[in-house]
């Protein structure tokens, strides 16, 4: 039996930020974590999320948008990371098994209006912020991770 910690990234739509968090944690520390993502009101994977992650060599086309109800009370989650303010405010307050809950607030790239290039720029910006936050968190935990 593995002793990996199960971590869930939670946002509203599970279309961008939480998907990125899941992918980065899986990429950097799959020896230590089982990474998942979900949304309070899943909207489906945003194609720009897939695009900007592929730009840095992470293929997330196989990930799917899921509801938090797929995990709550059904799977032991030990680390919960909310990545948007709405999810933080509306997240279930009782969640068996959680021993660490963190809130990392990132702007919703899917809410940006403008040209495709402007939208892509916001997705890249948020992607890079999530990447840096996860690397910093792993470093704080003294967890060696692959680059």
C-alpha positions as CSV (number, residue, x, y, z in Angstrom):
1,X,0.0,0.0,0.0
2,X,1.3,3.4,-0.9
3,X,1.6,6.2,1.7
4,X,1.0,9.0,-0.8
5,X,-0.9,12.0,0.5
6,X,-4.0,12.8,-1.5
7,X,-4.4,16.4,-2.4
8,X,-7.4,18.1,-4.0
9,X,-7.3,21.4,-5.7
10,X,-10.8,23.0,-5.6
11,X,-12.2,26.0,-7.5
12,X,-15.6,27.0,-8.8
13,X,-15.6,25.6,-12.4
14,X,-12.7,23.1,-12.4
15,X,-11.9,24.4,-15.9
16,X,-8.5,26.1,-15.3
17,X,-6.8,26.9,-12.0
18,X,-7.6,23.7,-10.1
19,X,-6.7,21.7,-13.2
20,X,-3.4,23.4,-13.4
21,X,-2.7,22.7,-9.7
22,X,-3.5,19.0,-10.2
23,X,-1.2,18.8,-13.2
24,X,1.7,20.6,-11.5
25,X,1.6,18.6,-8.3
26,X,1.4,15.4,-10.2
27,X,4.3,16.4,-12.4
28,X,6.5,17.6,-9.6
29,X,5.7,15.2,-6.8
30,X,3.9,12.1,-7.9
31,X,6.1,10.1,-5.6
32,X,4.6,11.9,-2.6
33,X,1.1,12.9,-3.7
34,X,-1.9,11.7,-5.5
35,X,-3.2,14.9,-7.1
36,X,-6.9,15.6,-7.9
37,X,-9.0,18.6,-8.8
38,X,-12.7,19.4,-8.6
39,X,-15.2,22.3,-8.8
40,X,-18.2,23.4,-6.9
41,X,-20.0,23.9,-10.2
42,X,-17.9,22.1,-12.9
43,X,-18.0,23.8,-16.3
44,X,-15.8,21.5,-18.4
45,X,-12.1,21.9,-19.2
46,X,-11.3,25.2,-20.8
47,X,-9.4,24.6,-24.1
48,X,-7.0,27.4,-23.3
49,X,-6.0,25.6,-20.1
50,X,-4.9,22.6,-22.2
51,X,-3.1,24.9,-24.6
52,X,-1.0,26.8,-22.1
53,X,-0.1,23.7,-20.2
54,X,1.0,22.0,-23.4
55,X,3.2,25.0,-24.1
56,X,5.4,23.9,-21.1
57,X,5.3,20.2,-21.9
58,X,2.4,19.1,-19.7
59,X,-0.4,17.3,-21.5
60,X,-3.6,17.6,-19.5
61,X,-6.0,16.7,-22.3
62,X,-6.9,13.5,-20.5
63,X,-8.0,15.4,-17.3
64,X,-11.7,16.0,-16.9
65,X,-13.8,18.6,-15.1
66,X,-15.3,17.0,-11.9
67,X,-17.6,17.9,-9.1
68,X,-16.5,18.1,-5.5
69,X,-19.3,15.6,-4.8
70,X,-17.1,12.9,-6.5
71,X,-14.7,13.2,-3.6
72,X,-16.6,14.5,-0.5
73,X,-17.2,11.5,1.8
74,X,-16.1,9.1,-0.9
75,X,-12.4,9.4,-0.9
76,X,-9.9,10.3,1.8
77,X,-8.4,13.6,0.9
78,X,-5.7,14.9,3.3
79,X,-4.7,18.2,1.7
80,X,-7.3,20.6,0.4
81,X,-6.2,23.6,-1.6
82,X,-8.8,26.2,-2.7
83,X,-7.6,28.3,-5.6
84,X,-10.3,30.8,-5.8
85,X,-12.1,33.0,-3.3
86,X,-15.6,31.7,-4.2
87,X,-14.5,28.1,-3.5
88,X,-12.9,29.2,-0.2
89,X,-16.1,30.8,0.9
90,X,-18.4,28.0,-0.3
91,X,-16.3,24.9,0.4
92,X,-17.9,22.3,2.6
93,X,-16.8,23.1,6.2
94,X,-16.8,19.5,7.3
95,X,-14.5,17.2,5.4
96,X,-13.4,14.0,7.0
97,X,-9.6,13.3,6.7
98,X,-8.4,16.8,5.9
99,X,-5.3,17.6,7.9
100,X,-4.2,20.6,6.0
101,X,-6.4,23.2,4.3
102,X,-4.8,26.0,2.3
103,X,-6.2,28.9,0.3
104,X,-4.3,30.2,-2.7
105,X,-6.2,32.9,-4.4
106,X,-5.6,33.2,-8.2
107,X,-7.5,35.4,-10.7
108,X,-9.8,33.4,-12.9
109,X,-8.3,33.5,-16.4
110,X,-11.5,32.2,-17.9
111,X,-13.2,35.5,-16.9
112,X,-10.9,37.6,-18.9
113,X,-12.4,39.3,-22.0
114,X,-10.6,40.4,-25.1
115,X,-8.7,38.9,-28.0
116,X,-7.5,35.3,-28.0
117,X,-4.0,36.5,-27.4
118,X,-5.1,38.6,-24.4
119,X,-6.9,35.6,-22.9
120,X,-3.9,33.4,-23.6
121,X,-1.7,35.9,-21.8
122,X,-3.8,35.8,-18.7
123,X,-3.9,32.0,-18.7
124,X,-0.1,31.9,-19.0
125,X,0.2,34.4,-16.1
126,X,-2.0,32.4,-13.8
127,X,-0.3,29.1,-14.9
128,X,3.1,30.6,-14.0
129,X,1.8,31.8,-10.6
130,X,0.3,28.4,-9.7
131,X,3.6,26.7,-10.8
132,X,5.7,29.0,-8.6
133,X,3.3,28.6,-5.7
134,X,3.4,24.8,-5.8
135,X,7.2,24.8,-6.1
136,X,7.5,27.1,-3.1
137,X,5.1,25.0,-1.1
138,X,7.0,21.8,-1.9
139,X,10.2,23.5,-0.9
140,X,8.7,24.7,2.4
141,X,7.7,21.0,3.1
142,X,11.2,19.9,2.3
143,X,9.9,17.7,-0.4
144,X,12.3,17.0,-3.2
145,X,10.6,17.4,-6.6
146,X,11.5,17.0,-10.2
147,X,11.8,20.1,-12.3
